């Protein structure tokens, strides 16, 4: 570090550790609890902003992910440091986790500012954790990269698939309507959440993971990797290596989160049928980096994008199915209006020394010869318009005469009284045959024609 004739790169952490004065002595000495002397010789110190918590069930496995990130950081010559941050569990926090998103962002931002770190790996999963982490990293403008915690595996109950966040509402309504015994409803409780990970529907958690990748803040292909999948740990290891590279190259969120990146995220949001909460999060994140993003941009950029992914709650399938079919990279929705490809903005995974990931063979897509979207009405811009004829799976489709039911009636369920109205919550999935979905086939998930 101090050899004559050597070019020395001074990182932010050197403001704490470099030198022979008393303050530097204290900072080094209190960190010498297993760290060797050369940990303070000028190498980058990488914080791992970890939202693991027993009270955030979707993120409870992130300590294991953090261990893989640490291995990657050490391998690349950095020093990994675990940094527990505010964790918001959507299913547990009352009255709503959204009330604390800004608090979580500010707390993480101040911890990054106050500590001797040069870069940060953001570990999030449950709905508000990835947005708050990105907002914090954008404000402090330290090199940052995201590792989404991943969705849980598909649940099964009495031969039927269960999608958490969607089926719980449908089954609850069927109990209220008298079509499902309360005992059967309670038995499904232990089968709904099959594994670690966040919700396996296209809710806010899955949406923000996909948008984090579309923004250029993850390594390619990580979004949607199921939490129990060993490949998530491999990608976490590679992310740790990447974090060190970002610090050495001084690639900060301000150079990645550009207006073009947000437009790519809006196109992705429309194409995957993502959560409307993402609009609020993207606007907040854009404000942190000084990008002038408005609701009108969502109309102009997203209103002409068809829904390409057939996932609950707008469709039939779940995140595990989408991952097996190739994930977001099977058909990357990076098209602007008029069908032209938008040039990807340089993110942490792009550059002349890091070529793009080769995509699999072309997958069948949804026909694009659809009716033109309605023109935005002045003063009526507070929603993202997706015409119903573009939906991958309508909310309710009448069964043709003579066609058998797609799912058997659950044991013990009383028949519906004659004339009782059917509640068109979504297409039935209970009893659907997942074996019809070939591994690697995308036609029934991406681009399924109504």
C-alpha positions in Angstrom: 0.0 0.0 0.0 2.8 2.4 0.9 5.5 1.1 -1.4 7.4 3.6 -3.4 6.4 3.9 -7.0 3.0 2.1 -6.5 -0.2 3.7 -7.5 -2.5 3.7 -4.5 -6.3 3.8 -4.9 -7.8 5.4 -1.8 -11.3 4.2 -1.0 -13.8 5.9 1.3 -13.0 3.4 4.2 -9.4 4.8 4.3 -10.8 7.9 5.9 -11.3 5.7 9.0 -8.5 3.2 8.8 -5.5 4.8 7.1 -2.8 6.6 9.1 -1.0 6.2 12.4 -3.0 8.7 14.5 -5.2 7.7 17.5 -8.5 7.7 15.6 -7.2 5.3 13.0 -5.8 3.2 15.7 -9.2 3.0 17.5 -11.1 2.2 14.2 -8.7 -0.6 13.3 -8.3 -2.1 16.8 -12.1 -2.4 17.4 -12.5 -4.2 14.1 -9.6 -6.6 14.8 -11.9 -9.4 16.0 -10.9 -11.9 13.5 -9.9 -9.6 10.7 -6.2 -9.8 9.8 -3.9 -6.8 9.5 -4.1 -6.7 5.7 -7.9 -6.2 5.9 -7.0 -2.5 6.4 -4.3 -2.2 3.7 -6.5 -0.2 1.4 -8.8 -3.0 0.0 -12.6 -2.2 -0.5 -14.9 -2.8 2.4 -18.3 -4.1 1.3 -21.4 -3.8 3.5 -24.1 -6.4 3.1 -27.4 -4.6 3.9 -29.2 -7.6 5.3 -33.0 -7.6 5.9 -33.1 -11.1 7.4 -35.5 -11.3 10.3 -37.6 -13.9 12.0 -40.5 -11.4 11.9 -40.1 -11.0 8.1 -40.8 -14.6 7.1 -40.1 -13.9 3.4 -36.5 -12.8 4.3 -35.7 -15.4 7.0 -33.2 -17.2 4.7 -31.1 -14.1 3.7 -28.4 -14.9 6.3 -27.5 -18.0 4.1 -27.5 -15.7 1.0 -25.3 -13.3 2.9 -22.8 -16.0 3.6 -22.5 -16.7 -0.2 -22.1 -13.0 -0.8 -19.3 -12.8 1.7 -17.4 -15.6 -0.1 -17.6 -13.7 -3.3 -16.3 -10.5 -1.7 -13.4 -12.3 -0.1 -12.6 -14.0 -3.4 -12.5 -10.7 -5.2 -10.1 -9.2 -2.7 -12.6 -7.2 -0.6 -13.7 -7.3 3.0 -17.4 -8.2 3.6 -19.2 -6.8 6.5 -22.7 -7.8 7.5 -25.0 -4.8 8.2 -28.5 -5.7 9.6 -31.0 -3.0 8.5 -34.7 -2.3 9.1 -36.8 -5.2 7.8 -40.4 -4.9 7.0 -42.6 -8.0 6.9 -45.7 -7.4 4.8 -47.7 -10.2 6.5 -46.8 -9.1 10.1 -46.4 -5.4 10.3 -49.5 -3.4 11.2 -51.3 -1.4 9.9 -49.2 -1.7 6.7 -45.5 -2.0 5.9 -45.9 0.9 3.4 -46.1 3.2 6.4 -42.5 2.4 7.3 -40.8 2.2 3.8 -39.4 5.7 4.0 -38.2 5.1 7.6 -36.4 2.0 6.5 -34.8 3.8 3.5 -33.6 6.7 5.7 -32.2 4.4 8.4 -30.3 2.3 5.9 -29.0 5.5 4.1 -27.7 6.9 7.4 -26.0 3.7 8.4 -24.2 3.6 5.0 -23.2 7.2 5.4 -22.0 6.8 9.0 -19.9 3.6 8.6 -16.5 2.9 6.8 -17.9 1.1 3.7 -17.0 1.6 0.1 -19.9 -0.4 -1.5 -23.0 -2.3 -0.6 -24.8 -5.5 -1.5 -28.6 -5.1 -0.9 -30.4 -8.2 0.3 -34.2 -7.8 0.0 -37.2 -9.9 -0.7 -40.5 -8.9 1.0 -42.5 -6.1 -0.7 -41.0 -2.9 0.8 -37.5 -4.1 1.4 -36.0 -3.9 -2.1 -37.6 -0.4 -2.7 -36.3 0.9 0.6 -32.8 -0.5 0.0 -32.6 1.0 -3.5 -33.8 4.3 -2.3 -31.1 4.3 0.4 -28.3 3.3 -1.9 -29.4 5.9 -4.5 -29.3 8.7 -1.9 -25.9 7.9 -0.5 -24.7 7.1 -4.0 -22.3 4.3 -3.0 -21.7 1.5 -5.5 -24.6 -0.9 -4.9 -26.0 -4.2 -6.3 -29.1 -6.1 -5.4 -29.7 -9.8 -4.6 -33.4 -10.5 -4.5 -34.3 -13.2 -2.0 -36.4 -15.2 -4.5 -40.0 -16.5 -4.5 -41.1 -19.6 -2.7 -42.0 -22.9 -4.4 -45.5 -23.6 -5.6 -47.7 -25.0 -2.8 -50.0 -28.0 -3.3 -53.1 -29.2 -1.5 -55.3 -32.2 -2.3 -53.9 -32.3 -5.9 -54.3 -28.6 -6.5 -51.7 -25.8 -6.8 -51.9 -22.9 -4.4 -50.6 -19.4 -5.0 -50.0 -17.5 -1.8 -51.4 -13.9 -2.0 -54.1 -15.0 -4.4 -55.5 -18.4 -3.4 -55.8 -17.3 0.3 -58.3 -14.6 -0.8 -60.2 -16.9 -3.1 -60.5 -19.7 -0.6 -61.5 -17.3 2.1 -64.3 -16.0 -0.1 -65.5 -19.5 -0.9 -65.7 -20.2 2.8 -67.9 -17.1 3.2 -70.1 -18.2 0.3 -70.6 -21.6 1.9 -68.9 -23.5 -0.9 -65.9 -24.7 1.1 -65.9 -26.1 4.7 -63.9 -24.1 7.2 -62.1 -27.3 8.2 -60.8 -27.8 4.6 -59.8 -24.1 4.5 -57.7 -24.5 7.7 -56.1 -27.7 6.5 -54.7 -25.8 3.4 -52.9 -23.4 5.7 -49.9 -25.7 6.2 -49.6 -26.3 2.4 -49.9 -22.7 1.3 -46.3 -21.7 2.2 -44.2 -24.6 1.0 -40.7 -23.3 1.4 -38.5 -20.2 2.1 -38.9 -17.2 -0.1 -41.4 -14.4 -0.8 -44.8 -14.7 -2.4 -44.8 -16.8 -5.6 -47.4 -14.7 -7.4 -46.6 -11.5 -9.4 -47.1 -9.4 -6.3 -45.0 -6.5 -5.1 -42.1 -8.7 -4.1 -41.7 -10.5 -7.4 -42.4 -7.3 -9.3 -39.7 -5.3 -7.6 -37.2 -8.1 -8.1 -37.9 -8.0 -11.8 -37.7 -4.2 -11.9 -34.5 -4.2 -10.0 -33.0 -6.3 -12.8 -34.6 -4.1 -15.5 -33.1 -1.0 -13.8 -29.6 -2.6 -14.1 -29.0 -3.1 -10.4 -28.7 -6.9 -10.4 -26.7 -9.5 -12.2 -28.7 -10.8 -15.2 -31.0 -13.6 -14.6 -31.2 -13.5 -10.8 -34.7 -12.1 -10.6 -37.3 -14.9 -10.1 -34.8 -17.5 -9.0 -36.7 -19.5 -6.3 -35.3 -19.0 -2.8 -34.6 -22.8 -2.3 -32.7 -23.0 -5.6 -29.0 -23.6 -5.1 -28.4 -21.3 -8.1 -29.5 -18.4 -6.0 -26.4 -18.9 -3.8 -24.2 -19.2 -6.8 -25.6 -15.8 -8.1 -25.1 -14.3 -4.6 -21.4 -15.4 -4.7 -21.0 -13.7 -8.2 -22.7 -10.6 -6.8 -20.2 -10.4 -4.1 -17.4 -10.4 -6.7 -19.3 -7.8 -8.7 -19.6 -5.5 -5.7 -15.8 -5.3 -5.5 -15.5 -4.5 -9.2 -18.1 -1.8 -8.9 -16.1 -0.1 -6.2 -12.9 -0.3 -8.1 -14.5 1.1 -11.2 -16.5 3.8 -9.2 -19.8 2.8 -10.8 -22.4 4.4 -8.7 -26.2 4.3 -8.8 -26.3 7.9 -10.2 -24.6 6.5 -13.4 -26.9 3.5 -13.6 -30.4 4.8 -12.6 -30.9 7.0 -15.6 -34.2 8.0 -17.3 -33.7 5.3 -19.8 -33.4 2.7 -17.0 -36.7 3.8 -15.6 -38.4 3.6 -19.0 -37.1 0.0 -19.3 -38.6 -0.7 -15.8 -41.9 0.8 -16.9 -42.0 -1.4 -20.0 -41.1 -4.5 -17.8 -43.8 -3.6 -15.3 -46.5 -3.5 -18.0 -45.3 -6.7 -19.7 -45.2 -8.8 -16.6 -48.4 -7.5 -15.2 -46.6 -6.3 -12.1 -48.0 -4.8 -8.9 -49.4 -1.3 -9.1 -47.3 -0.6 -5.9 -44.3 -0.5 -8.2 -45.5 2.8 -9.6 -45.2 4.4 -6.2 -41.8 2.8 -5.6 -40.4 3.8 -9.0 -41.5 7.4 -8.5 -39.8 7.5 -5.1 -36.6 6.0 -6.4 -36.5 8.4 -9.3 -36.8 11.3 -6.9 -33.8 10.1 -5.0 -31.6 10.2 -8.1 -33.1 13.4 -9.5 -34.8 11.8 -12.5 -38.0 13.7 -13.5 -40.4 10.8 -13.6 -44.2 11.4 -13.6 -47.3 9.4 -13.9 -47.6 10.7 -17.5 -44.4 8.7 -18.3 -46.1 5.5 -17.2 -48.9 6.3 -19.7 -46.6 7.2 -22.5 -44.2 4.4 -22.1 -46.3 1.6 -20.7 -49.8 1.9 -22.2 -48.8 0.4 -25.5 -47.2 -2.7 -24.0 -49.2 -5.9 -24.0 -49.3 -8.3 -21.1 -46.8 -11.1 -22.0 -46.7 -13.2 -18.8 -49.6 -15.4 -17.7 -49.1 -15.3 -13.9 -51.4 -14.9 -10.9 -53.2 -12.8 -10.0 -53.9 -11.7 -13.6 -53.3 -15.2 -15.0 -52.9 -18.8 -14.0 -49.3 -19.7 -13.3 -46.8 -18.9 -10.6 -43.2 -17.7 -10.3 -41.7 -21.2 -10.2 -43.3 -21.9 -13.5 -41.9 -18.7 -15.0 -38.4 -19.5 -13.8 -38.6 -23.1 -15.3 -39.8 -21.6 -18.6 -36.7 -19.4 -18.8 -37.5 -16.4 -16.6 -37.5 -12.8 -17.6 -34.7 -13.4 -20.0 -36.8 -15.8 -22.1 -38.4 -12.7 -23.6 -36.9 -9.6 -22.3 -39.5 -6.8 -22.5 -37.2 -3.9 -23.5 -39.2 -2.5 -26.4 -40.4 1.0 -26.7 -43.5 2.1 -28.5 -43.5 1.4 -32.2 -41.7 -2.0 -31.7 -38.2 -0.6 -31.6 -35.7 -2.1 -29.2 -34.5 0.3 -26.6 -30.8 0.2 -26.1 -30.0 -1.1 -22.6 -28.4 1.4 -20.3 -25.1 0.5 -18.8 -25.7 -1.2 -15.5 -23.4 -3.1 -13.2 -23.7 -6.2 -15.3 -23.0 -4.5 -18.7 -19.9 -3.1 -20.2 -17.2 -3.9 -22.8 -15.5 -6.4 -20.4 -18.8 -8.1 -19.4 -20.7 -9.2 -22.5 -24.4 -9.8 -22.2 -25.7 -13.2 -21.3 -26.6 -15.3 -24.3 -30.3 -15.8 -24.5 -32.0 -19.2 -25.1 -33.6 -19.9 -28.4 -36.4 -17.6 -29.4 -39.6 -18.3 -27.5 -43.1 -18.0 -29.0 -44.6 -14.7 -27.9 -48.0 -13.1 -27.7 -49.2 -11.7 -31.0 -48.5 -8.1 -31.4 -51.2 -7.4 -34.0 -53.5 -6.1 -31.2 -55.8 -3.1 -31.3 -54.0 0.2 -30.7 -54.2 1.4 -27.1 -56.5 4.2 -26.3 -55.0 7.6 -26.4 -54.4 9.2 -23.0 -57.1 11.5 -21.9 -55.9 14.8 -20.5 -56.4 14.9 -16.8 -57.0 11.2 -16.7 -53.5 9.8 -16.3 -53.6 8.2 -12.9 -53.5 4.6 -14.0 -51.6 2.4 -16.4 -54.0 1.3 -19.1 -53.9 -2.3 -20.2 -57.0 -3.2 -22.3 -58.8 -6.3 -21.2 -58.3 -7.9 -24.6 -54.6 -8.0 -23.9 -54.8 -10.0 -20.7 -53.0 -13.3 -20.8 -55.9 -14.9 -19.0 -59.2 -13.1 -18.5 -60.4 -12.9 -14.9 -63.4 -15.1 -15.8 -63.9 -17.2 -18.9 -67.2 -19.2 -19.3 -66.8 -22.9 -19.7 -68.1 -24.1 -23.1 -71.1 -26.5 -22.9 -70.0 -30.1 -22.5 -66.5 -29.4 -21.3 -65.7 -31.0 -17.9 -64.6 -28.9 -15.0 -60.9 -28.1 -14.9 -60.7 -29.0 -11.3 -62.5 -31.5 -9.1 -64.7 -30.3 -6.3 -62.8 -30.4 -3.0 -63.9 -33.2 -0.6 -66.7 -32.0 1.6 -67.6 -29.0 -0.4 -71.4 -28.6 -0.7 -72.7 -28.1 -4.2 -73.6 -24.5 -5.2 -77.3 -23.9 -4.9 -79.2 -23.4 -8.2 -79.0 -19.8 -9.4 -76.3 -19.0 -6.9 -73.9 -16.5 -8.7 -70.4 -17.6 -9.3 -67.8 -15.3 -7.9 -65.4 -14.5 -10.9 -62.3 -14.0 -8.8 -59.9 -15.6 -11.3 -59.5 -18.7 -13.4 -59.6 -21.9 -11.3 -56.2 -23.4 -10.6 -57.1 -26.0 -8.0 -56.9 -29.4 -9.8 -55.1 -28.0 -12.8 -52.5 -30.5 -14.1 -49.0 -29.0 -13.8 -47.7 -31.9 -15.8 -49.0 -30.3 -18.9 -46.3 -27.6 -18.6 -43.1 -29.0 -20.1 -39.9 -28.0 -18.4 -38.4 -25.3 -20.5 -41.6 -24.6 -22.4 -42.7 -21.0 -22.4 -45.7 -21.1 -24.6 -48.1 -21.7 -21.8 -46.6 -18.9 -19.6 -45.2 -16.2 -21.9 -47.3 -15.3 -24.8 -50.3 -17.6 -24.1 -53.2 -16.5 -26.3 -56.6 -16.1 -24.6 
